[in-house]
Amino acid sequence: MSGSNGAVALAGSGLVGSNWAIVFARAGHSVRLWDHDPDQPKRARDNIADNARDLVEAGLLEAADPLIDLIDVAPDLETALDGVVHVQESIVEKAEVKADLFSRLDALAPDSATIASSSSAIPGSRFMEHLPGRGRCMIAHPANPPYLLPIVELVPTPWTTDEAVAAAREMFVATGQQPIHVKKEVPGFILSRIQIALINECISLVGRDVVSPDDVDKVMKYGLGLRWAFLGPLEVMDLNGPTGFASYVDHLRPTFEEVGDDLHTSDRWTEEAVAEIDNARRAHVPADDVTERQRWRDRRLMALLAHLKAAESDIGP
Protein backbone atom coordinates (compact mmCIF):
# COMPACT_ATOMS: atom_id res chain seq x y z
CA MET A 1 0.00 0.00 0.00
CA SER A 2 1.72 3.12 -1.21
CA GLY A 3 -1.09 5.65 -1.42
CA SER A 4 -0.48 5.86 -5.18
CA ASN A 5 -4.20 5.85 -6.05
CA GLY A 6 -4.69 9.47 -5.04
CA ALA A 7 -5.71 11.12 -1.80
CA VAL A 8 -9.23 10.91 -0.37
CA ALA A 9 -10.62 13.34 2.21
CA LEU A 10 -13.14 12.20 4.80
CA ALA A 11 -15.21 15.06 6.18
CA GLY A 12 -16.54 13.59 9.39
CA SER A 13 -14.65 10.81 11.15
CA GLY A 14 -17.23 9.21 13.40
CA LEU A 15 -18.32 5.60 13.05
CA VAL A 16 -19.15 5.77 9.33
CA GLY A 17 -16.26 8.05 8.40
CA SER A 18 -13.66 5.95 10.21
CA ASN A 19 -14.97 2.81 8.50
CA TRP A 20 -14.79 4.55 5.12
CA ALA A 21 -11.12 5.21 5.91
CA ILE A 22 -10.46 1.46 5.92
CA VAL A 23 -12.21 1.06 2.55
CA PHE A 24 -10.08 3.70 0.84
CA ALA A 25 -6.78 2.89 2.55
CA ARG A 26 -7.21 -0.83 1.86
CA ALA A 27 -7.42 0.09 -1.85
CA GLY A 28 -4.18 2.07 -1.69
CA HIS A 29 -5.53 5.61 -1.28
CA SER A 30 -3.93 7.97 1.19
CA VAL A 31 -6.69 9.14 3.53
CA ARG A 32 -7.07 12.42 5.38
CA LEU A 33 -9.43 12.60 8.31
CA TRP A 34 -11.12 15.86 9.25
CA ASP A 35 -13.90 16.55 11.73
CA HIS A 36 -15.64 19.50 13.38
CA ASP A 37 -14.46 17.95 16.67
CA PRO A 38 -10.64 18.16 16.49
CA ASP A 39 -10.25 15.21 18.87
CA GLN A 40 -12.49 12.83 16.90
CA PRO A 41 -10.00 11.92 14.12
CA LYS A 42 -7.50 10.75 16.73
CA ARG A 43 -10.14 8.53 18.32
CA ALA A 44 -11.06 7.32 14.83
CA ARG A 45 -7.49 6.20 14.14
CA ASP A 46 -7.54 4.07 17.31
CA ASN A 47 -10.79 2.46 16.17
CA ILE A 48 -9.37 1.92 12.68
CA ALA A 49 -6.29 0.23 14.14
CA ASP A 50 -8.44 -2.19 16.14
CA ASN A 51 -10.57 -3.04 13.12
CA ALA A 52 -7.53 -3.48 10.88
CA ARG A 53 -6.00 -5.98 13.30
CA ASP A 54 -9.30 -7.88 13.38
CA LEU A 55 -9.24 -8.00 9.58
CA VAL A 56 -5.77 -9.50 9.67
CA GLU A 57 -6.89 -12.11 12.18
CA ALA A 58 -9.86 -12.96 9.94
CA GLY A 59 -7.57 -13.44 6.95
CA LEU A 60 -9.07 -10.47 5.07
CA LEU A 61 -6.00 -8.20 5.24
CA GLU A 62 -2.34 -9.10 4.97
CA ALA A 63 -1.04 -6.57 7.49
CA ALA A 64 -2.53 -3.77 9.58
CA ASP A 65 0.34 -1.28 9.76
CA PRO A 66 0.56 -0.42 6.02
CA LEU A 67 -3.15 0.41 6.03
CA ILE A 68 -2.94 2.46 9.22
CA ASP A 69 0.07 4.35 7.86
CA LEU A 70 -2.01 5.63 4.93
CA ILE A 71 -4.46 7.40 7.25
CA ASP A 72 -3.53 10.85 8.55
CA VAL A 73 -5.31 13.48 10.62
CA ALA A 74 -5.63 16.79 8.76
CA PRO A 75 -5.19 19.93 10.89
CA ASP A 76 -7.87 21.80 8.94
CA LEU A 77 -10.31 21.31 6.07
CA GLU A 78 -8.13 23.16 3.56
CA THR A 79 -5.27 20.73 4.18
CA ALA A 80 -7.58 17.73 4.07
CA LEU A 81 -8.91 18.73 0.62
CA ASP A 82 -5.64 19.74 -1.00
CA GLY A 83 -5.18 17.75 -4.22
CA VAL A 84 -7.73 15.02 -3.41
CA VAL A 85 -9.49 12.88 -6.01
CA HIS A 86 -12.58 12.27 -3.89
CA VAL A 87 -14.33 13.72 -0.83
CA GLN A 88 -16.68 11.66 1.32
CA GLU A 89 -18.88 13.52 3.81
CA SER A 90 -20.18 11.60 6.82
CA ILE A 91 -21.54 14.10 9.33
CA VAL A 92 -24.82 14.46 11.21
CA GLU A 93 -28.05 13.72 9.28
CA LYS A 94 -29.29 17.33 9.11
CA ALA A 95 -29.78 18.93 5.72
CA GLU A 96 -28.89 22.44 6.84
CA VAL A 97 -25.62 21.29 8.43
CA LYS A 98 -24.68 19.31 5.34
CA ALA A 99 -25.53 22.30 3.13
CA ASP A 100 -23.09 24.53 5.03
CA LEU A 101 -20.32 21.95 4.87
CA PHE A 102 -20.89 21.20 1.17
CA SER A 103 -20.48 24.90 0.40
CA ARG A 104 -17.00 24.70 1.91
CA LEU A 105 -16.20 21.36 0.26
CA ASP A 106 -17.23 22.63 -3.17
CA ALA A 107 -15.21 25.82 -2.76
CA LEU A 108 -12.04 24.11 -1.51
CA ALA A 109 -11.83 20.75 -3.28
CA PRO A 110 -10.08 20.48 -6.67
CA ASP A 111 -12.46 20.91 -9.61
CA SER A 112 -11.65 17.36 -10.74
CA ALA A 113 -12.66 15.76 -7.41
CA THR A 114 -16.00 14.05 -6.90
CA ILE A 115 -17.84 15.00 -3.71
CA ALA A 116 -20.24 12.53 -2.11
CA SER A 117 -22.40 12.37 0.97
CA SER A 118 -22.94 9.26 3.08
CA SER A 119 -26.48 10.46 3.81
CA SER A 120 -28.70 7.47 4.57
CA ALA A 121 -32.03 9.10 3.74
CA ILE A 122 -31.75 12.83 2.93
CA PRO A 123 -31.66 13.30 -0.87
CA GLY A 124 -28.82 15.40 -2.21
CA SER A 125 -31.25 17.81 -3.88
CA ARG A 126 -32.12 19.13 -0.41
CA PHE A 127 -28.61 20.40 0.31
CA MET A 128 -26.66 20.50 -2.98
CA GLU A 129 -28.76 22.73 -5.27
CA HIS A 130 -27.00 25.94 -4.25
CA LEU A 131 -23.51 24.71 -5.14
CA PRO A 132 -21.61 26.14 -8.14
CA GLY A 133 -20.09 22.67 -8.60
CA ARG A 134 -23.27 20.69 -7.97
CA GLY A 135 -22.68 18.65 -11.11
CA ARG A 136 -19.89 16.68 -9.41
CA CYS A 137 -21.85 16.08 -6.17
CA MET A 138 -24.03 13.08 -5.28
CA ILE A 139 -25.02 10.66 -2.55
CA ALA A 140 -22.77 7.63 -2.02
CA HIS A 141 -24.63 5.87 0.78
CA PRO A 142 -22.91 2.84 2.35
CA ALA A 143 -24.19 0.07 4.53
CA ASN A 144 -22.72 0.06 8.01
CA PRO A 145 -19.90 -0.83 8.42
CA PRO A 146 -18.85 -0.07 4.83
CA TYR A 147 -15.50 -1.85 5.10
CA LEU A 148 -17.39 -5.12 5.66
CA LEU A 149 -20.63 -4.51 3.74
CA PRO A 150 -19.52 -3.39 0.29
CA ILE A 151 -22.78 -2.04 -1.13
CA VAL A 152 -22.75 1.66 -2.09
CA GLU A 153 -25.83 3.48 -3.37
CA LEU A 154 -24.91 6.15 -5.90
CA VAL A 155 -27.81 8.58 -5.95
CA PRO A 156 -27.38 11.56 -8.30
CA THR A 157 -29.31 14.78 -7.87
CA PRO A 158 -31.13 16.27 -10.88
CA TRP A 159 -27.93 18.25 -11.54
CA THR A 160 -25.30 15.51 -11.12
CA THR A 161 -23.59 14.79 -14.42
CA ASP A 162 -23.39 11.31 -15.92
CA GLU A 163 -19.63 11.76 -16.04
CA ALA A 164 -19.46 12.33 -12.28
CA VAL A 165 -21.56 9.22 -11.58
CA ALA A 166 -19.37 7.15 -13.90
CA ALA A 167 -16.20 8.44 -12.23
CA ALA A 168 -17.53 7.66 -8.76
CA ARG A 169 -18.66 4.21 -9.85
CA GLU A 170 -15.24 3.45 -11.32
CA MET A 171 -13.49 4.56 -8.14
CA PHE A 172 -15.75 2.55 -5.82
CA VAL A 173 -15.39 -0.57 -7.96
CA ALA A 174 -11.62 -0.15 -7.73
CA THR A 175 -11.87 -0.06 -3.92
CA GLY A 176 -13.70 -3.40 -3.90
CA GLN A 177 -17.14 -1.95 -3.22
CA GLN A 178 -20.34 -2.88 -5.07
CA PRO A 179 -21.93 0.37 -6.28
CA ILE A 180 -25.50 0.48 -7.54
CA HIS A 181 -27.07 3.32 -9.52
CA VAL A 182 -30.28 4.69 -8.03
CA LYS A 183 -31.86 6.22 -11.12
CA LYS A 184 -34.02 8.76 -9.29
CA GLU A 185 -34.32 10.13 -5.77
CA VAL A 186 -36.82 8.24 -3.63
CA PRO A 187 -37.24 8.53 0.17
CA GLY A 188 -34.81 6.17 1.88
CA PHE A 189 -33.06 5.30 -1.41
CA ILE A 190 -32.97 1.49 -1.88
CA LEU A 191 -31.11 -0.09 1.05
CA SER A 192 -32.88 1.84 3.80
CA ARG A 193 -36.23 1.66 1.99
CA ILE A 194 -36.18 -2.15 1.86
CA GLN A 195 -34.87 -2.32 5.41
CA ILE A 196 -37.54 0.08 6.69
CA ALA A 197 -40.32 -1.94 5.07
CA LEU A 198 -39.03 -5.09 6.76
CA ILE A 199 -38.40 -3.46 10.15
CA ASN A 200 -41.78 -1.70 10.16
CA GLU A 201 -43.54 -5.02 9.67
CA CYS A 202 -41.40 -6.69 12.37
CA ILE A 203 -42.30 -3.99 14.90
CA SER A 204 -45.94 -4.09 13.80
CA LEU A 205 -46.08 -7.86 14.40
CA VAL A 206 -44.63 -7.42 17.90
CA GLY A 207 -47.00 -4.53 18.61
CA ARG A 208 -50.00 -6.61 17.55
CA ASP A 209 -48.83 -9.43 19.85
CA VAL A 210 -48.42 -11.84 16.94
CA VAL A 211 -44.85 -12.87 17.77
CA SER A 212 -42.12 -12.13 20.33
CA PRO A 213 -39.04 -9.99 19.56
CA ASP A 214 -36.74 -13.00 19.97
CA ASP A 215 -38.76 -15.07 17.52
CA VAL A 216 -38.75 -12.26 14.94
CA ASP A 217 -34.95 -12.28 15.07
CA LYS A 218 -34.89 -16.08 14.75
CA VAL A 219 -36.84 -15.85 11.48
CA MET A 220 -34.05 -13.75 10.00
CA LYS A 221 -31.08 -15.51 11.65
CA TYR A 222 -32.17 -19.06 10.85
CA GLY A 223 -34.41 -18.48 7.83
CA LEU A 224 -34.27 -15.51 5.51
CA GLY A 225 -30.82 -14.33 6.53
CA LEU A 226 -29.05 -17.58 5.74
CA ARG A 227 -30.14 -17.39 2.10
CA TRP A 228 -29.89 -13.62 1.87
CA ALA A 229 -26.25 -13.78 2.96
CA PHE A 230 -25.34 -14.77 -0.60
CA LEU A 231 -28.58 -14.62 -2.62
CA GLY A 232 -30.76 -11.61 -3.33
CA PRO A 233 -34.51 -11.91 -2.62
CA LEU A 234 -35.37 -12.00 -6.33
CA GLU A 235 -32.87 -14.80 -6.93
CA VAL A 236 -34.34 -16.67 -3.95
CA MET A 237 -37.72 -16.51 -5.67
CA ASP A 238 -36.16 -17.59 -8.96
CA LEU A 239 -34.57 -20.64 -7.34
CA ASN A 240 -37.75 -21.57 -5.47
CA GLY A 241 -39.77 -21.91 -8.69
CA PRO A 242 -39.79 -25.24 -10.53
CA THR A 243 -38.55 -23.52 -13.69
CA GLY A 244 -37.57 -20.13 -12.33
CA PHE A 245 -39.11 -16.80 -11.34
CA ALA A 246 -42.15 -16.90 -13.63
CA SER A 247 -43.24 -20.32 -12.34
CA TYR A 248 -42.77 -19.12 -8.74
CA VAL A 249 -45.07 -16.17 -9.47
CA ASP A 250 -47.64 -18.46 -11.14
CA HIS A 251 -47.79 -20.64 -8.02
CA LEU A 252 -47.62 -18.03 -5.27
CA ARG A 253 -48.93 -14.73 -6.65
CA PRO A 254 -52.32 -15.16 -4.86
CA THR A 255 -50.55 -15.77 -1.54
CA PHE A 256 -48.34 -12.72 -1.97
CA GLU A 257 -51.33 -10.57 -2.87
CA GLU A 258 -53.38 -11.84 0.10
CA VAL A 259 -50.56 -11.26 2.58
CA GLY A 260 -49.77 -7.95 0.91
CA ASP A 261 -53.30 -6.76 1.59
CA ASP A 262 -52.83 -7.63 5.28
CA LEU A 263 -49.38 -6.07 5.70
CA HIS A 264 -49.12 -3.06 7.98
CA THR A 265 -45.67 -1.75 7.13
CA SER A 266 -46.92 1.83 7.47
CA ASP A 267 -48.11 1.33 11.08
CA ARG A 268 -46.63 3.87 13.50
CA TRP A 269 -44.38 2.28 16.11
CA THR A 270 -46.20 2.09 19.43
CA GLU A 271 -44.32 2.95 22.60
CA GLU A 272 -45.35 -0.44 24.01
CA ALA A 273 -43.80 -2.31 21.08
CA VAL A 274 -40.60 -0.26 21.25
CA ALA A 275 -40.30 -0.91 25.00
CA GLU A 276 -40.95 -4.62 24.60
CA ILE A 277 -38.26 -4.96 21.94
CA ASP A 278 -35.74 -2.87 23.89
CA ASN A 279 -36.36 -4.87 27.06
CA ALA A 280 -35.93 -8.12 25.14
CA ARG A 281 -32.64 -6.95 23.66
CA ARG A 282 -31.29 -5.60 26.95
CA ALA A 283 -31.99 -9.00 28.52
CA HIS A 284 -29.50 -10.41 26.01
CA VAL A 285 -27.04 -7.51 25.86
CA PRO A 286 -26.93 -4.88 28.64
CA ALA A 287 -26.60 -1.29 27.44
CA ASP A 288 -23.01 -1.05 28.65
CA ASP A 289 -22.07 -4.08 26.49
CA VAL A 290 -23.51 -2.84 23.19
CA THR A 291 -20.16 -1.52 21.91
CA GLU A 292 -18.48 -4.86 22.51
CA ARG A 293 -21.42 -6.60 20.82
CA GLN A 294 -20.84 -4.35 17.80
CA ARG A 295 -17.22 -5.55 17.71
CA TRP A 296 -18.53 -9.13 17.91
CA ARG A 297 -20.87 -8.41 14.98
CA ASP A 298 -18.00 -7.07 12.89
CA ARG A 299 -15.83 -10.12 13.64
CA ARG A 300 -18.70 -12.44 12.68
CA LEU A 301 -19.14 -10.48 9.44
CA MET A 302 -15.42 -10.89 8.79
CA ALA A 303 -15.73 -14.65 9.24
CA LEU A 304 -18.71 -14.72 6.87
CA LEU A 305 -16.84 -12.63 4.29
CA ALA A 306 -13.84 -14.95 4.54
CA HIS A 307 -16.13 -17.93 3.98
CA LEU A 308 -17.86 -16.28 1.03
CA LYS A 309 -14.51 -15.29 -0.47
CA ALA A 310 -13.32 -18.89 -0.25
CA ALA A 311 -16.58 -20.08 -1.83
CA GLU A 312 -16.70 -17.32 -4.45
CA SER A 313 -15.95 -19.63 -7.36
CA ASP A 314 -18.83 -21.88 -6.37
CA ILE A 315 -21.37 -19.10 -5.64
CA GLY A 316 -20.83 -17.19 -8.86
CA PRO A 317 -22.24 -13.76 -9.76
Summary of the structure (lengths in Angstrom):
residues: 317
radius of gyration: 21.1
end to end distance: 27.9
largest distance: 61.8
contacts: 948
relative contact order: 0.09
helix: 55%
strand: 12%
